[in-house]
Amino acid sequence: MATTAVQPTSGAGTLPPPAPPPGSMGMPLVIPVNIVLTAGAAPGAAGTGASFQINNDSDFDLWQLTASAINTGGSGALFSVSIFDTFKNKPFTLGNAQVNGENWFGSGSQPFTLPAPWRFYRRTQVTLVFGERSNNGNNTVQVCFHGYQVNITQP
């Protein structure tokens, strides 16, 4: 899945990602991941996984995570997720455990900021496995990875 560069907005309720390290020549990038979870679906069940691939022309430094979840009734939904970096063959969480969304992700106005960036190298396949915890209909979840393209290869 190709990604596109999105400039962070400066409107109310949004925060730009932290500045990239000096000399990195980073370019702001937001990678949205969308999925619909079915009530009662077990983690890893069909339809509960999503993945994307980092661009071929650069690495991606992840600085912040945000998520939103809504169920068919229009109220907030609960979910859990694990993230796996296939290039490093390493889970983003200890033991590749599922972490509750409310413990992991921030909102648009208060994103979860990592203490140091997590670098996803070019062409890395990033896999997310979701668990549905609301048991009240289908839930639409969007997770956004906020960061910078770095080590950009010039054409």
BELDA-V880972 format. One record per run of one state. SS is the DSSP state (alpha for helix, beta for strand, coil for the rest). FROM is the first residue (numbers start at 1). TO is the last residue. If there is no record, write none. Layout:
SS;FROM;TO + SS;FROM;TO
This chain:
coil;1;26 + beta;27;37 + coil;38;48 + beta;49;53 + coil;54;58 + beta;59;71 + coil;72;75 + beta;76;76 + coil;77;78 + beta;79;85 + coil;86;89 + beta;90;91 + coil;92;93 + alpha;94;96 + coil;97;98 + beta;99;100 + alpha;101;104 + coil;105;105 + beta;106;106 + coil;107;111 + beta;112;120 + coil;121;124 + beta;125;132 + coil;133;138 + beta;139;150 + coil;151;155
